[in-house]
Amino acid sequence: MPNLTLSVLDYLIIVTVLIINLYFGLRYAKNQNTTQTYFAAKGRVPAWAIGMSLLATLISSVTFLGYPSEGYSSNWILLVQGLMVPIVLLGTIWFIVPLYRKVIGLSTYEYFEKRFGSFARYYSSIAFVLRQFSSMGTVFFLLAVALTNMTGGNTFYIIVLVGLIIIAVNLLGGIEAVIWLDVFQGFMLFASGILCVTVIIFSVKGGLPEIINVASASNRTGFGPYELDFTKLTFIVMVINGAFYAVQKYGTDQTVVQRYLTAKTDKAAIKASILGISLTVPVWALFMFIGTALFVYYKQQPLPSSLRPDAVFPYFIMTKFPTGVVGFILAAMISAAICSLSADLNSLAAVGLEDFYKKFRPARTDKEYLTISKGIVVLSGIIAIGIGAIYLQAGNEGVLGIVFTLYAIFSGGIVGIFLLGIFSARANKQGINIAIIICILFTAYAFLTSTKIGYGDNKRLLLDLGNYNFTHHKLMLGVYSHLIVIGVGYVASLFFPKPKLDRNLLYSGWRTASREAAKETAEASIRAKFDAASKLGVLVLLLGCSLVASAQTSDDQFKKPLKEVIGEIEHRYAVKIRYPEELIKDKFVTYADWRFRPADVEKTMTNILASQDITFAKEGDKKYKLQAFQYHLKTPDEGKQQLDYLATLYTDVASWEKRKAELKTCMWHALKLSHLPAKPNSQPIITNKRTYDGYTVENVAIETLPGLYVTGSLYKPLNTKVLMPVILNPDGHFGDGRYRADAQYRCAMQARMGAIAFSYDLFAWGESALQFKPEDHRKSLAQTIQVLNGMRSLDWLLTLKNADPKRVAISGGSGGGSQTMLLTALDDRITLSVPVVMLSSYHSGGCPCESGMGVHLCGTGTNNVEIAAMAAPRPQLAITDGKDWTQHVPDTEFPFLQRIYEFYGKTDAVKNVHLPQEGHDYGVNKRLALYDFLAKNFALDLKKVQDKSGNIDESKCTIEKYPAMYVFGEKGENLPVNAIRKFEDLEKLMQ
């Protein structure tokens, strides 16, 4: 290209745009305090902006320069891949988006693990990383070459400068900055593309008709060749490859799937996807047409013979546009590259964190994970810069050809895994693992026998098998890999058992859920028609009431039926109120009309419903739902206000110890345990011992009151003679109780680490249900019995040989978490506690077995946070999540705990592991946090439960069948003859 230079104005425009790019990073930097905001923006981004972001993510300098280059030198065959995107996705996006939003936390490849195991996850995530780096190197290369030709700058330094900018934007602003930067770039892209094509059309003699005629005559239009030949680039090859590309990009690519997660709702995510798809194809076509039009233009005008096709468009910009416009177009080109690369970096960091770092270092603080995420951004950016520099030596092969080839190679079988996973309930982990291995072997063969490696003219095949070389076009390599995985994976799966699957992982599950939702919608429509008729009736009734208003006097307390009053609220405030009929049946409101407040529907509803022990929840714009008053539940703001009040009651150890003593005395009284009932003299019933890898298991029943038994499983280390910690594991409100796999894993791992672990049933759950009815569990006395069962279980455990009374821990989840906090507060023998998914200032436990005896009313009102604080200064780990009432713990409840521990100078003794992407369970990440905390505080040996790579490994634990864990036999035939069988008999014992 001739020596062309930019003006000062052009440089000012480019610098301004670069500053704007950095501004977006600074603008959203304050929001990036957690990994959730850094990677998912917590639903703060509107659907239209996400759609624009999808456009900008897929439109980079590859589009800006690569498409005009192909349009100039060839026909439009490479556009076929893009044209397949809307054809395929408009039929699949409806279920792909809800699937991911429901079953994954952040990483796309979490789905692959849930469906087919860890090998499938690592394979797909590593393939994604390879694809991203190859693509990012291409973007850097194209941009650097173009800007070098247009500005005369050093190519490598341009790559470094752009690389540093995208690293800065990502470090500062996270995904939120990336998306809004994409929006800005999207408008610049459209403006610059339309400007360029308009100028070119008017520059060609004969205008648009001449462009069409000359391009057609010169074979620069159309999508041919159209023959059925897989050895070269044909229309059929591009159609097939494009169909798989569409699923690959929108169904398995972290960069795109991560956008789905940033939307507020499934509907918003689908809208964003459709918008992105709708905009992307026209933009691709626009820039392909620019290349075609340039071909016609330079048939009429002289062109330097030394120009490569990918330099023609930059040359036109530099020679045909006035000062300022050149700067704007170059700025748009740079911004397109920055947006695409920023999205790539953010998604690489997400995958690096979720699929790799968290696997090697699970259960760490979110602060550590955020720091590591930013470190991955920096490292990935540096690697991409290096790859871009290497690409400068790649020779003269068309850049789009390089990109599509690398994409085909580094996507081996991923679509096949995804399609089998989502459409086949029969495909299983074993079958897919076999298919992946076959796919890797095939991809290696095809690549090594078809691709010459080297620089310049010194290129050769790494594996030459002569007639047995892979001769089909490289774009078919990826297609074949997907088909191999589908075929081999399905057939191989038939030789292994059919897996038990969560229906949310399958298309059939989505279809069933959709039908159920459609049915509910139809029923809602019917109800709406009925409600309309009801409203007419209410209006008539109100008219009648107004005529006889004189009959409503203070003598009858202005009494009205609650149903009538609700109808009047709906009419006055134009709202819709939903409620179960039995909730308001036969209820009346006194002074009903006096409780209304003009222009304040919620104050009116509070005034009216509070007298009926009914509360309301807002479901949407002018939509409310009524529900019975829940004594155990406040709003998060009310919980925070209570904590703020409680914090004023104590300022040091002395005042806190006084408060704690008052609470403790009151709690014993509330539980009716101020004087403990007599302990039976019987010995525990212990069944056969089972020996496993590093531990043993026995079934135990302990008589805690005459005729009342608590049943559980005792896990002990194998062949250990030293003092061992004792760990209570109270059951929680999870289905199947202590028989669950996660409960067995937890206790077996504790034993393998060197502790005595006891997992025991809730009252009237598990084998306790042999003595009582299930509904007895929801009676308030259940809370007292569970405290008593825990204490007397500990009494017995401490009599065991080698039990260490100085190391006593307790950990349970859900209802077991409530027991953990309360028992620790009451029993000083417990020296360490780990409450799981129950630490909350506004939720006291929804079951009477957690809150039925009124312990939370002690001290004029307490809550689970203050009860948990009573453990201080003993070590405590609160494990919380982002999808239940523990979601605010890092910001609200945990600082309160830290303040109490600070009174003792023991702030390091209290920890919080918060898992914002997880829900209400005692899942693997929560268990990993427990193991680590126990090991550090009880000097347990983590190496006993680690694999060769140093990762905690639960696979050596044996999950027993339920009957093996029964104390009293499969039908309760061994239940002692003195066992009480009625709740009334238990009440007599406690009197």
Long-range contacts (C-beta under 8 A, 24 or more apart in sequence): 1-149, 1-150, 1-304, 1-306, 1-307, 1-311, 1-314, 1-315, 1-318, 2-304, 3-152, 4-149, 4-150, 4-152, 4-315, 4-318, 4-319, 5-151, 5-152, 6-150, 6-151, 6-326, 6-327, 6-330, 7-323, 7-324, 7-326, 7-327, 9-323, 9-324, 9-327, 10-323, 10-324, 10-326, 10-327, 10-330, 11-327, 12-327, 13-324, 13-327, 13-328, 13-331, 14-327, 14-330, 14-331, 14-334, 16-331, 17-188, 17-331, 17-332, 17-334, 17-335, 18-165, 18-331, 18-334, 20-184, 21-165, 21-169, 21-181, 21-335, 21-338, 22-165, 22-168, 22-169, 22-172, 24-169, 24-173, 24-177, 24-180, 24-181, 24-184, 25-168, 25-169, 25-170, 25-171, 25-172, 25-173, 25-177, 26-172, 26-173, 27-173, 27-177, 27-180, 28-172, 28-173, 28-174, 28-176, 28-177, 28-180, 29-172, 29-173, 29-177, 31-173, 31-174, 31-176, 32-172, 32-173, 32-174, 32-176, 32-370, 33-370, 34-366, 34-370, 34-890, 34-916, 35-106, 35-353, 35-366, 35-369, 35-370, 35-373, 35-916, 36-882, 36-916, 36-917, 37-174, 37-176, 38-174, 38-175, 38-370, 38-373, 39-106, 39-174, 39-175, 39-258, 39-261, 39-346, 39-349, 39-350, 39-373, 40-106, 40-175, 40-258, 40-261, 40-262, 41-174, 41-175, 41-176, 41-179, 41-262, 43-262, 43-263, 43-264, 44-176, 45-176, 45-179, 45-180, 45-262, 45-263, 46-268, 47-263, 47-264, 47-268, 47-269, 47-271, 47-272, 47-275, 48-271, 48-272, 48-275, 49-179, 49-180, 49-182, 49-183, 49-272, 50-179, 50-259, 50-262, 50-263, 50-268, 50-269, 50-272, 50-275, 50-276, 51-271, 51-272, 51-273, 51-274, 51-275, 51-276, 51-279, 52-182, 52-183, 52-186, 52-275, 52-276, 52-279, 53-178, 53-179, 53-182, 53-183, 53-186, 53-259, 53-272, 53-276, 53-343, 54-256, 54-259, 54-272, 54-273, 54-275, 54-276, 54-277, 54-280, 55-182, 55-186, 55-189, 55-275, 55-276, 55-279, 55-280, 55-283, 56-181, 56-182, 56-183, 56-185, 56-186, 56-189, 56-336, 56-339, 56-340, 56-343, 57-182, 57-255, 57-256, 57-259, 57-339, 57-340, 57-343, 58-249, 58-276, 58-280, 58-340, 59-186, 59-189, 59-280, 59-283, 59-284, 59-336, 59-339, 59-340, 60-139, 60-336, 60-337, 60-339, 60-340, 60-341, 61-139, 61-142, 61-143, 61-146, 61-333, 61-336, 61-337, 61-340, 62-135, 62-138, 62-139, 62-142, 62-340, 62-399, 62-400, 62-403, 63-283, 63-284, 63-287, 63-336, 64-142, 64-189, 64-287, 64-332, 64-333, 64-336, 64-337, 65-142, 65-143, 65-146, 65-310, 65-313, 65-314, 65-333, 65-399, 66-142, 66-310, 66-398, 66-399, 66-400, 66-403, 67-284, 67-287, 67-288, 67-290, 67-291, 67-400, 68-287, 68-288, 68-290, 68-291, 68-294, 68-312, 68-313, 69-291, 69-308, 69-309, 69-310, 69-312, 69-313, 69-398, 69-399, 69-400, 70-288, 70-291, 70-309, 70-398, 70-400, 71-220, 71-287, 71-288, 71-289, 71-290, 71-291, 71-292, 71-293, 71-294, 71-295, 72-291, 72-292, 72-294, 72-295, 72-309, 72-312, 72-313, 73-291, 73-295, 73-309, 73-398, 74-220, 75-219, 75-220, 75-221, 75-222, 75-223, 75-224, 76-221, 76-222, 76-223, 76-288, 76-292, 77-222, 77-223, 77-224, 77-233, 77-234, 77-235, 77-238, 78-238, 78-288, 78-400, 78-404, 79-223, 79-284, 79-285, 79-288, 80-223, 80-235, 80-238, 80-239, 80-242, 81-238, 81-241, 81-242, 81-245, 81-404, 82-242, 82-280, 82-281, 82-284, 82-285, 83-242, 83-281, 84-238, 84-239, 84-242, 84-243, 84-245, 84-246, 85-242, 85-245, 85-246, 85-249, 85-250, 85-277, 85-280, 85-281, 86-277, 86-278, 86-281, 87-243, 87-246, 88-242, 88-243, 88-246, 88-247, 89-246, 89-247, 89-250, 89-273, 89-277, 90-274, 90-277, 92-247, 92-250, 92-251, 93-250, 93-270, 93-273, 93-274, 93-277, 94-270, 95-422, 95-507, 95-510, 95-511, 95-514, 96-250, 96-251, 96-422, 97-260, 97-266, 97-269, 97-270, 97-273, 98-266, 98-270, 98-510, 99-422, 99-504, 99-505, 99-507, 99-510, 100-257, 100-260, 100-261, 101-260, 101-261, 101-263, 101-266, 101-269, 102-504, 103-502, 103-504, 103-505, 104-257, 104-261, 105-354, 105-917, 105-918, 106-258, 106-261, 106-350, 106-353, 106-354, 106-917, 107-254, 107-350, 107-351, 107-354, 107-355, 108-252, 108-253, 108-254, 108-257, 108-258, 108-351, 109-254, 109-351, 109-354, 109-355, 110-354, 110-355, 111-418, 111-421, 111-505, 112-417, 112-418, 112-421, 114-502, 114-505, 115-421, 115-501, 115-505, 116-417, 116-421, 116-427, 116-428, 116-429, 116-432, 116-433, 117-429, 117-432, 117-433, 119-429, 119-432, 119-433, 119-436, 120-417, 120-429, 120-432, 120-433, 120-436, 121-355, 122-355, 123-413, 123-417, 123-436, 124-252, 124-414, 124-417, 125-351, 125-355, 125-356, 127-410, 127-411, 127-412, 127-414, 128-252, 128-253, 128-254, 128-351, 128-414, 129-348, 129-351, 129-352, 130-410, 131-406, 131-407, 131-410, 131-411, 132-255, 132-344, 132-347, 132-348, 133-380, 133-383, 133-384, 133-387, 134-387, 134-403, 134-406, 134-407, 134-410, 135-344, 135-403, 135-406, 135-407, 136-341, 136-344, 136-384, 136-387, 136-388, 137-384, 137-387, 137-388, 137-390, 137-391, 138-388, 138-391, 138-399, 138-402, 138-403, 138-406, 139-337, 139-340, 139-341, 139-388, 140-337, 140-341, 140-384, 140-385, 140-387, 140-388, 140-389, 140-391, 141-388, 141-391, 141-392, 141-394, 141-399, 142-310, 142-337, 142-399, 143-333, 143-334, 143-337, 144-388, 144-392, 145-310, 145-311, 145-392, 146-310, 146-311, 146-313, 146-314, 146-333, 147-330, 147-333, 147-334, 149-311, 149-314, 149-315, 150-314, 150-317, 150-318, 150-330, 155-392, 156-389, 156-392, 159-385, 159-388, 159-389, 160-385, 162-334, 162-337, 162-338, 162-341, 163-341, 163-381, 163-382, 163-384, 163-385, 163-388, 164-381, 165-338, 166-338, 166-341, 166-342, 166-345, 166-381, 167-345, 167-377, 167-378, 167-381, 169-338, 169-342, 170-342, 170-345, 170-346, 170-349, 170-374, 170-377, 170-381, 171-374, 171-377, 171-378, 174-346, 175-258, 175-262, 175-346, 177-342, 178-339, 178-342, 178-343, 178-346, 179-259, 179-262, 181-335, 181-338, 181-339, 181-342, 182-339, 182-343, 184-335, 185-332, 185-335, 185-336, 185-338, 185-339, 186-279, 188-328, 188-331, 188-332, 188-335, 188-336, 189-283, 189-332, 189-335, 189-336, 190-283, 191-328, 191-332, 192-328, 192-329, 192-332, 192-333, 193-283, 193-286, 193-287, 193-290, 194-286, 195-325, 195-329, 196-290, 196-317, 196-329, 197-286, 197-289, 197-290, 197-293, 199-320, 199-321, 200-290, 200-293, 200-294, 200-297, 200-316, 201-293, 203-297, 203-320, 204-293, 204-296, 204-297, 204-300, 205-300, 210-296, 211-292, 211-293, 211-296, 214-295, 214-296, 214-299, 215-292, 215-293, 215-295, 215-296, 218-295, 218-299, 220-292, 220-295, 220-296, 221-292, 230-472, 230-473, 230-476, 231-471, 231-472, 231-473, 232-473, 233-473, 233-475, 234-473, 237-473, 237-475, 237-476, 238-475, 240-476, 240-479, 241-404, 241-408, 241-475, 241-476, 241-478, 241-479, 244-415, 244-478, 244-479, 244-482, 245-407, 247-415, 247-418, 247-419, 248-411, 248-414, 248-415, 250-277, 251-415, 251-418, 252-414, 252-415, 252-418, 253-347, 254-347, 254-348, 254-350, 254-351, 255-343, 255-344, 255-347, 258-346, 258-347, 258-350, 308-396, 309-398, 310-398, 310-399, 341-384, 344-380, 344-384, 345-377, 345-380, 345-381, 345-384, 346-377, 348-376, 348-377, 348-380, 349-373, 349-374, 349-376, 349-377, 349-380, 352-376, 352-380, 358-925, 359-951, 360-949, 360-950, 360-951, 362-924, 362-925, 362-928, 362-929, 362-952, 363-913, 363-925, 363-926, 363-928, 363-929, 363-932, 364-913, 365-912, 365-913, 365-914, 366-890, 366-914, 366-916, 393-455, 395-455, 395-456, 404-474, 404-475, 405-451, 405-474, 405-475, 407-478, 408-474, 408-475, 408-476, 408-477, 408-478, 408-479, 409-443, 409-447, 409-474, 409-477, 409-478, 411-478, 411-481, 411-482, 412-439, 412-440, 412-442, 412-443, 412-477, 412-478, 412-481, 413-439, 413-443, 413-481, 413-482, 413-484, 413-485, 414-482, 415-482, 416-481, 416-482, 416-483, 416-484, 416-485, 416-486, 416-489, 417-485, 417-489, 419-482, 419-486, 420-485, 420-486, 420-489, 420-490, 421-505, 422-505, 422-506, 422-507, 423-506, 423-507, 424-490, 424-493, 425-498, 425-499, 425-501, 425-506, 425-508, 426-490, 426-493, 426-494, 426-498, 427-489, 427-490, 427-493, 427-499, 428-493, 428-496, 428-497, 428-498, 428-499, 429-499, 430-492, 430-493, 430-495, 430-496, 431-488, 431-489, 431-490, 431-491, 431-492, 431-493, 431-494, 431-495, 431-496, 432-485, 432-489, 432-492, 432-493, 434-488, 434-489, 434-492, 435-484, 435-485, 435-486, 435-487, 435-488, 435-489, 435-492, 436-485, 438-484, 438-485, 438-488, 439-481, 439-484, 439-485, 439-488, 442-480, 442-481, 442-484, 443-477, 443-481, 445-470, 446-470, 446-472, 446-477, 446-480, 447-477, 450-474, 450-477, 531-576, 534-567, 535-567, 535-570, 535-571, 538-564, 538-567, 538-568, 538-570, 538-571, 539-571, 541-567, 542-567, 542-568, 542-571, 552-593, 557-590, 557-591, 558-590, 558-591, 558-592, 558-593, 558-594, 559-588, 559-589, 559-590, 559-592, 560-588, 560-589, 560-592, 560-593, 561-587, 561-588, 561-589, 562-587, 562-588, 562-589, 562-608, 562-612, 563-587, 565-589, 565-592, 565-608, 566-626, 569-596, 569-601, 569-604, 569-605, 569-608, 572-596, 572-601, 573-601, 573-604, 573-622, 574-622, 575-601, 575-622, 575-623, 575-624, 576-622, 576-623, 576-624, 577-616, 577-624, 577-625, 577-626, 578-619, 578-623, 578-624, 578-625, 578-626, 579-625, 579-626, 579-627, 580-626, 583-614, 583-626, 583-627, 583-628, 584-612, 584-614, 584-626, 587-612, 630-846, 631-851, 632-843, 632-844, 632-845, 632-846, 632-850, 632-851, 632-856, 633-842, 633-843, 633-844, 633-846, 634-841, 634-842, 634-843, 635-842, 636-841, 636-842, 636-888, 636-892, 638-842, 639-840, 639-841, 639-842, 639-843, 639-863, 639-892, 640-841, 640-842, 640-888, 640-892, 642-841, 642-842, 642-861, 642-863, 643-841, 643-863, 643-865, 643-866, 643-892, 643-893, 643-896, 646-862, 646-863, 646-866, 646-896, 647-896, 647-899, 650-903, 652-903, 653-903, 653-904, 656-872, 656-900, 656-903, 659-859, 660-870, 662-858, 662-859, 663-825, 663-858, 663-859, 663-862, 663-866, 663-867, 663-870, 664-825, 664-826, 664-870, 666-855, 666-858, 666-859, 667-822, 667-825, 667-826, 667-855, 667-858, 668-826, 670-853, 670-854, 670-855, 670-857, 670-858, 671-783, 671-784, 671-787, 671-853, 671-855, 672-784, 672-853, 672-990, 673-784, 673-787, 673-788, 676-788, 677-705, 677-788, 677-989, 677-990, 679-704, 679-792, 679-795, 680-704, 680-705, 680-706, 684-796, 685-709, 685-967, 685-976, 686-714, 687-967, 690-960, 690-964, 691-718, 692-748, 692-957, 692-958, 693-752, 693-956, 693-957, 693-958, 694-718, 694-751, 694-752, 694-944, 694-956, 695-748, 695-751, 695-752, 696-751, 697-748, 697-960, 697-965, 699-965, 699-966, 699-967, 700-758, 700-967, 701-767, 701-967, 701-968, 701-976, 702-789, 702-792, 702-793, 702-796, 703-976, 704-785, 704-788, 704-789, 704-792, 704-793, 705-788, 705-986, 705-989, 705-990, 706-978, 706-980, 706-989, 707-976, 707-978, 707-979, 707-980, 707-985, 707-989, 708-771, 708-785, 708-979, 708-980, 708-986, 708-989, 709-767, 709-768, 709-771, 709-976, 709-979, 710-760, 710-761, 710-768, 710-789, 710-792, 710-793, 711-760, 711-761, 711-766, 711-767, 711-768, 711-967, 711-968, 712-738, 712-758, 712-759, 712-760, 712-761, 712-793, 713-738, 713-744, 713-747, 713-758, 713-759, 713-760, 713-965, 714-756, 714-757, 714-758, 715-747, 715-748, 715-750, 715-751, 715-756, 715-757, 715-758, 715-759, 716-751, 716-756, 716-757, 717-751, 717-752, 717-753, 717-754, 717-755, 717-756, 720-754, 720-802, 721-802, 722-754, 722-802, 723-802, 723-803, 723-804, 723-807, 724-754, 724-755, 724-756, 724-802, 724-803, 724-804, 724-807, 725-754, 725-755, 725-756, 725-804, 725-807, 725-808, 725-809, 725-934, 725-938, 725-940, 726-755, 726-756, 726-758, 726-794, 726-797, 726-798, 726-800, 726-803, 726-804, 726-805, 726-807, 726-808, 726-809, 727-755, 727-756, 727-757, 727-758, 727-808, 727-809, 727-810, 727-811, 727-934, 728-758, 728-760, 728-790, 728-793, 728-794, 728-797, 728-808, 728-809, 728-810, 728-811, 728-812, 728-823, 728-830, 729-757, 729-758, 729-759, 729-760, 729-810, 729-811, 729-812, 729-816, 730-760, 730-762, 730-786, 730-790, 730-810, 730-812, 730-815, 730-816, 730-819, 730-820, 730-823, 731-759, 731-760, 731-761, 731-762, 731-765, 731-766, 731-812, 731-815, 731-816, 732-762, 732-812, 732-813, 732-814, 732-815, 732-816, 732-817, 732-836, 732-922, 733-762, 733-814, 733-815, 733-816, 733-847, 734-813, 734-814, 734-921, 734-922, 736-962, 737-761, 737-762, 737-765, 737-766, 738-766, 738-965, 739-766, 739-962, 739-965, 741-959, 742-921, 742-922, 742-923, 742-924, 742-927, 743-922, 744-957, 744-958, 744-959, 744-960, 745-924, 745-927, 745-954, 745-957, 745-959, 746-811, 746-922, 746-927, 746-930, 748-954, 748-957, 748-958, 749-927, 749-931, 749-945, 749-952, 749-954, 749-957, 750-931, 750-934, 752-944, 752-945, 752-956, 752-957, 753-931, 753-934, 753-935, 753-940, 753-941, 753-942, 753-944, 753-945, 754-940, 754-941, 754-944, 755-809, 755-934, 755-938, 755-940, 756-797, 756-800, 756-802, 756-803, 758-793, 758-797, 760-789, 760-790, 760-793, 762-786, 762-815, 762-816, 762-849, 763-789, 763-849, 767-966, 767-967, 767-968, 767-972, 770-968, 770-972, 770-975, 770-979, 771-975, 771-979, 771-980, 771-981, 772-981, 772-982, 772-983, 772-986, 773-983, 776-983, 777-847, 777-849, 778-847, 778-848, 778-849, 779-848, 779-852, 779-983, 780-848, 780-852, 780-853, 781-852, 781-853, 781-983, 781-986, 781-987, 781-990, 782-847, 782-848, 782-849, 782-852, 783-848, 783-849, 783-850, 783-851, 783-852, 783-853, 783-855, 784-853, 784-990, 785-986, 786-819, 786-849, 787-819, 787-822, 787-823, 787-826, 790-819, 790-823, 790-827, 791-823, 791-826, 791-827, 794-827, 794-829, 794-830, 798-829, 805-829, 806-831, 807-831, 807-832, 807-938, 808-832, 809-833, 809-834, 809-934, 809-938, 810-834, 811-835, 811-836, 811-930, 812-836, 813-837, 813-838, 813-879, 813-921, 813-922, 813-926, 814-838, 814-920, 814-922, 815-845, 815-847, 815-849, 815-850, 818-845, 818-849, 818-850, 818-851, 818-864, 819-850, 821-864, 821-867, 821-868, 821-871, 822-855, 822-867, 824-868, 824-870, 824-871, 824-874, 824-876, 825-867, 825-868, 825-870, 825-871, 830-871, 830-874, 831-874, 831-875, 832-874, 832-875, 832-876, 832-933, 832-934, 832-937, 832-938, 833-868, 833-871, 833-874, 833-875, 833-876, 833-877, 834-876, 834-877, 834-878, 834-879, 834-930, 834-933, 834-934, 835-868, 835-876, 835-878, 835-879, 836-879, 836-922, 836-926, 836-930, 837-879, 837-880, 837-881, 837-884, 837-886, 837-920, 837-921, 837-922, 837-926, 838-864, 838-886, 839-864, 839-865, 839-868, 839-878, 839-880, 839-886, 839-889, 839-893, 840-864, 840-865, 840-885, 840-886, 840-889, 840-893, 841-865, 841-888, 841-892, 841-893, 841-896, 842-885, 843-885, 865-893, 865-896, 865-897, 866-896, 868-897, 869-896, 869-897, 869-900, 869-901, 872-897, 872-900, 872-901, 872-903, 872-904, 872-906, 872-909, 872-910, 873-901, 873-904, 873-905, 873-906, 873-909, 874-909, 875-909, 875-910, 875-933, 875-937, 876-909, 876-910, 876-911, 877-910, 877-911, 877-912, 877-913, 877-929, 877-930, 877-933, 878-910, 878-911, 878-912, 878-913, 879-912, 879-913, 879-915, 879-926, 879-929, 879-930, 880-912, 880-913, 880-914, 880-915, 881-914, 881-915, 881-916, 881-918, 881-919, 881-920, 881-926, 882-914, 882-915, 882-916, 882-917, 882-918, 882-919, 883-918, 883-919, 883-920, 884-919, 884-920, 887-916, 889-914, 890-914, 924-954, 927-954, 928-952
